């Protein structure tokens, strides 16, 4: 059985999950439903999860681009020595990441 299970009438159902919300998050969900933009709490949670997924994918893409730029900079041999250590010293940061 995959993500969706089939009912005898042939309609698909979504898996059910129970989640515990803080009072603040519960009020937020209720306010979204009461705004009329969502039919129910499940729609709000699904929209929030889609947004989180997009945000995480965007973050990962930015990190990949940054890593590639760092690799390109290292490979260019323009900067000599340990650039990261010099930056850490200039900013009075610990010499090794915590």
Buried (B, 14 or more C-beta within 10 A) or exposed (E): EEEEEEEEEEEEEEEEEEEEEEEEBEEEBEEBBEEEEBEEBBBBBEEBEEEEEEEEEEEEEEEEEEEEEEEEEEEEEEEEEEEBEEEBEEEEEEEEEE
